[in-house]
Amino acid sequence: MRWLAALALLLTMVALVAASEWGQITPGQSTATAVRARYGAPTKEIPQKIEGYDAAQWLYEGAQAPTGIMKLIVDFGLLTPAGYRKDVVRTFRLEPKPEIFNRRLVLDGWGPPTRAGKEGELEFFFYDKGLLVYFEKESERVLAMIFTVPQAPPAPAPTPSPARPAPQR
């Protein structure tokens, strides 16, 4: 029965997900008030200073974490063109329970990554629409998913200009 509930939750999440959002949290848009309304009070609130600005990190774990998730970490405080917004979600990180997210589900839900690579021994997928996914070493299992505001795609490498022919003498 637990397996069916997890599967139903998973299918619902995939159907509703855009690249930079999950569980009705959208970096750069969602506020602390909206997160609290959706998930309740966090397990722990940690005040922070980031580049001189007051910020906060909320941690949801155990019974307070969303279904299928071991830990949800939400970071608040975002510098925007209109100024600093202390109450806006900057990033959030999901650490799913085993067998909730895997490589196939990520590819089915978010499509091919903008870039893939390795960081140490961990493989990752990077999506410029605001998602970074780390996979367990030598496994298909997702270790962590970090949601951010959309990232500018990397600038294309300059194309070398064709060599000019040497002047004829």
N, C-alpha and C positions, 0 to 999 in steps of 0.2 A: 504494500500500500504506500509506503514512504517513497518507493521508487517511482510509482505513478504520479505522486504529488510533485516530486522533483522534476520529472519529465514535463508535466503540465506547466509548471512554473517556467521551466527553461524555454519551452516553445512559445509561451506568452511573451517572455522577455525578448526573444529573438524577433518576433513579429513586430514589437513596438520600438526596437532600438534603431537609432540613427548613430552614426559613428561616434559622436562626442557626447552621447547621453546614455543613461541607463537608470532604470528605476525612478523615472521622473526627476532626475538630477541632471542639469545641463550646466557645465562649467561656463562661466562668463554671463550666465543668466539667472540661475537659481540663487535664492537667498537663504540665509540661515533660518528665517521664519518658515520658508517653504520646506526645507529639509526637516526641521523639527515637527512641522505639521504632518509630514509623510511618515517619518520614522520615530518620532517621539524624542525624548531626552537622550543624549548620548551616554554611553557608559562612562566616558571621561572627556572633559574639555581641557585642552592644553593651550594657554595663552602663548603667543610667540611674537618675536620681532623679526621682520623680514625686510632687509634693506632700510631699516629705520622706521618702518610702518608697523602698527599694531595689527596682528593677525591672530587667527585661532585655528586649532585643529580639533576636530571631533572624532572620537573613536567609538564605533559600535561593534561590540563583540558578544559572544555567548548568546543568551536569549534575546538580547537587544539587536543583534545583527539581523539583516533581512534573511528570509528563508533561503537555504542553499549557500549562504556566505558565512565563512568563519569570522572575517573581519572586514569592516567598511571604515575607511579613513577618509574624512572630508576636510580639505584645507580651504579656509576662507581668507579673503583679502586679495583684491585684484586691482592693479594699476591700469586704468583705462584712459583713453584720450580725454574723457571728461573729468578725470581725477581719480583718486584712490577710493575704492569701495570696500570697506572693511567687512561688510556682511555678504558679499558675493562669493560664490564657490569659484575657487581658482583651479583646483584639481580634486579628484577623488580616486581612491584605490580600492579595488575589490580583491579580496583573497578568498576565492571560492573553496567550498568543501570538495574533497576528491570526487571525481566523476561528474561534476556539475558542468564545467566547461572543458572542452578539448579542442584540439587543432581543427578538426572537421567542423565543429559547431561555430568556431570563430570564422572560418572561411565561408561557411554557409550564411552566417548572419551579417558579416561585414565585408565579404568579398576578398579579393586578393589584396595583400598589403601594398602600401606605397613602396615600402622597403622592408627587407628581412635581413637578419644578421645574427651575430653572436656577441654577447657581452660576457666575457669570462667563459664559463661553461654553459651558460644559459642561452638558448635561442630566443629571438624576439621577432615580433611583427610590429612595424610602425605604420600607422595610418595618419596621413596629414590632416584628416578631418577631426583628429583629436583622440587617438587611442594608441596605447602602447601595451602589447601583450607579451608576457614572459612565460615560457614553457619550462616545465620541470626538466632537469638534465636527462637527456636520452629518453624522453617520454612525450606522449601526445597531450598530457595533462597540463592545463593552464595553472600556473603558479600565482600570477597576479595580472590584473588589468588596471591600467592607469588611464583615466579619462582627463583630458585637458581641453582648453579652448582650441579650435582648429589652428593648425600650424601652417605657415607658409611653405609651399613645396620648395625643395632645394632648387637653387638657380641652376639652369643647365650649364654644363661645362662649356667654356668658350670653344667655338669651332676654329681650328687653325685656318688661316687664310692660305689659299693655294700659293705655292712658291712662284715667284715671278721668274720667267726665263731670263737667263743671263743675256746681257746685251751682246749682239753679234758684232764682231770687229771685222 
